[in-house]
Amino acid sequence: METSIIKIGNSKGLRLSKTILEKYHIKDKVELILEKEQIILRPIESPRKNWEDKFKEMADNKDDELLMNDVFEDENFDEWN
């Protein structure tokens, strides 16, 4: 596919069609990868996508234990009062 480089203020950019944006699930941001004389645009997904499901799965598998104590023995709570 050939597309034109367009002027955007003092910069230049690419215009992506609605069809491409929808097909590749591109919303607000893309990752730009420069590799072997080519430019790759990859959609950025929400970093916390499906966390709720993964936490439930961990709880069901009893794999949601703390790896370290949330309170240390030498912690002084008086300084927080």
Backbone torsions as a table, in degrees:
resi	resn	phi	psi	omega
1	MET	NA	135.5	177.5
2	GLU	-106.6	138.1	177.8
3	THR	-140.6	154.3	-177.0
4	SER	-90.7	149.9	171.5
5	ILE	-85.1	129.4	-177.2
6	ILE	-115.2	154.6	178.2
7	LYS	-81.1	131.5	176.9
8	ILE	-131.5	96.7	-175.4
9	GLY	62.1	-127.0	177.1
10	ASN	-87.4	-1.1	-177.0
11	SER	-110.4	-175.3	173.8
12	LYS	-133.5	156.3	-177.8
13	GLY	-156.1	-178.2	177.0
14	LEU	-111.5	142.9	174.8
15	ARG	-103.9	124.4	178.4
16	LEU	-102.6	135.3	-178.6
17	SER	-70.7	159.5	178.1
18	LYS	-59.0	-37.1	179.7
19	THR	-60.9	-45.6	179.3
20	ILE	-65.6	-44.4	180.0
21	LEU	-58.9	-43.6	-179.4
22	GLU	-70.8	-43.8	-177.2
23	LYS	-61.1	-38.8	-176.5
24	TYR	-102.7	11.4	175.6
25	HIS	55.2	44.2	178.4
26	ILE	-89.6	124.3	-179.1
27	LYS	-108.1	-93.2	-174.5
28	ASP	-102.7	-29.2	-173.6
29	LYS	-136.2	153.8	171.6
30	VAL	-132.0	154.4	172.2
31	GLU	-89.2	131.5	180.0
32	LEU	-102.6	117.6	-177.3
33	ILE	-115.6	123.2	177.3
34	LEU	-101.6	117.8	-171.9
35	GLU	-149.7	121.5	172.9
36	LYS	43.4	61.6	176.7
37	GLU	59.6	28.7	174.7
38	GLN	-141.0	156.2	178.0
39	ILE	-115.5	126.6	-179.7
40	ILE	-113.4	130.2	173.6
41	LEU	-105.6	125.5	-180.0
42	ARG	-124.8	129.6	179.0
43	PRO	-60.7	143.8	175.7
44	ILE	-98.6	119.8	178.5
45	GLU	-84.5	163.6	176.8
46	SER	-61.9	126.2	-175.3
47	PRO	-63.1	-23.8	-177.8
48	ARG	-107.3	20.0	-179.2
49	LYS	-61.1	131.8	176.6
50	ASN	68.8	13.6	179.1
51	TRP	-59.6	-40.5	-177.8
52	GLU	-59.3	-43.9	178.4
53	ASP	-64.2	-41.2	-179.1
54	LYS	-67.0	-38.4	177.3
55	PHE	-65.4	-39.9	178.2
56	LYS	-63.9	-43.5	178.1
57	GLU	-60.1	-42.1	177.7
58	MET	-62.8	-42.5	179.7
59	ALA	-64.6	-42.5	178.8
60	ASP	-61.5	-34.3	179.7
61	ASN	-88.6	4.5	-176.7
62	LYS	54.1	40.3	-179.3
63	ASP	-113.7	29.9	-177.6
64	ASP	-116.6	32.4	178.8
65	GLU	-77.2	151.5	173.8
66	LEU	-67.8	138.4	178.5
67	LEU	-85.1	-19.0	175.5
68	MET	-148.2	157.6	-179.0
69	ASN	-61.7	143.5	177.4
70	ASP	-83.1	-10.8	175.3
71	VAL	-129.5	130.7	179.9
72	PHE	-94.6	150.1	-176.5
73	GLU	-60.2	-32.4	-176.3
74	ASP	-92.0	11.1	-179.0
75	GLU	-75.3	137.5	-178.2
76	ASN	-111.0	105.4	-178.1
77	PHE	-78.0	-17.3	-179.2
78	ASP	-63.3	-33.0	-178.7
79	GLU	-68.3	-12.9	179.3
80	TRP	-91.1	-7.9	-178.3
81	ASN	-84.3	NA	NA
